[in-house]
C-alpha cells in the first residue's frame, strides 16, 4: 500500500487527496492530518499492549483538535490532560472520563474540582503542596481523588533541554528520596486514594536507556511501598517516544513497548503510557504558499505565509522539519538554490527552516512535514495573525476540522474602553 503522505506523479498526496487541492479549497497556511496514520500509530500501541493490562492515554497537548480526539476516543483511547480546557475538550469529543489521567505541576483548585466532578481516573501528583490541596478540594465536595505520585528519577533523557523533564533541575515530579514519605502522607489523607506511580522523563526520546533506568527506580519504590503495606495498581511511564524528523533513529512503537514490557515481566501491575508525538507527529503536515522570493548577496529568503505563530518548533527549539515542494519539479525548470524559509512575523527567530536546497518560485506551495504534533497546539495569534485552518483527510474525504480564524475570532472577548459621555 502507498504511504498515506507521499508524492505521487510529482504531486503531494494525503491519502487520496492532493495537498494542492486542499490549498485551493481552504487556503494557506493549513494543517492537514491523515486519519489513517493516526489510527495506525494508535493501533500499533494497542496491538502490542493487548496481552498486558494497560491503558494508553493520548497526551492531548500534542494535538488537541476535537476531530483527532474523536478518532482516538472511538478507538478506546484514554487521555492525558494538563488543564481544565483539555479535560473539557476530551469530554466534548466523547472521551471516557474513567480513562483520563491529569498531569502537570500547577493544577488549580478549580481545575481539580472540575476533574473530580467528572470522575477522572487518576491525578498525577507532583508535590506535597498539590497533594494536600487535592485532599482539601476533594473533601469539600465529598469526593475521593485517586492519585499516583510523579517521580523525578534524575535521569538525563538526552533530548532538547526544554523538553527534558526527569532531571533534578527540572520542575517536574518528586525527588526520589522524598517519594516514600509522600505516599505515607497520601495514605493518611482521608480524601485521597493511592492508585499508582508515575514518571515522564522527556519528549522526543530516541535512546531507551534513561527510560529503562527510570523503570528500575520505580520498581524499587513499588517494592518499598509494598513492604509498608501500600499496594499500587498501576505504573505510568508517561510519553516521550521520538519520531523521525530527519535522521533520528527512534525505536518503533512495537520495540519501545516491548522493551518496557520486558522490564515489567512478572509484575502484576497495569501499565499506563501517555504517548503524544508518536501518535500524531508524522500524521500531519503544514502547507504554506511562497509569497515573495528575496535574494541578497548573502542569503536567499523565501518568505512564506506560515510563520512562527503557526509552527513554533523551529524558533523555540531550533527544531529541524523537512520542507518539500507540494509539486515536484522533476524537469528542473526552476534551478535549485539554497533558501532560508521564513515567515512574515517581525522577528528574526521567525523561520521554518534554514539553508534548504529547493527549486521554488513565487506562489509555489511548500509542505512542512512532521507537523502533526506540537504544531497547531502551540500556535498563537502573535502579530494578530488568525490561526491556520486544520483539515482531516480520511481516504478521499476532506473534513474541515477547524476553520481558519477570522478577524472577529481574533478580537473575541476584547473590550474597547467605555465611550466618553458627550462625545
Ligand atoms: N506525558 C506528560 C506528563 C508530558 O509532559 C508529555 C509531554 C507527554 C506525556 C507526551 O509526550 P510525547 O509522547 O508527545 O513526547 N512542545 C515540545 C514537546 C513538549 C512535550 C511536553 N510534554 C515539542 O514541540 O517538541
Boltz pocket constraint, residues with backbone or C-beta under 6 A from the ligand:
constraints:
  - pocket:
      binder: B
      contacts: [[A, 59], [A, 62], [A, 80], [A, 103], [A, 104], [A, 163], [A, 200], [A, 202], [A, 203], [A, 204], [A, 238], [A, 239], [A, 240], [A, 241], [A, 274], [A, 275], [A, 276], [A, 277], [A, 278], [A, 313], [A, 317], [A, 373], [A, 374], [A, 378]]
      max_distance: 6.0
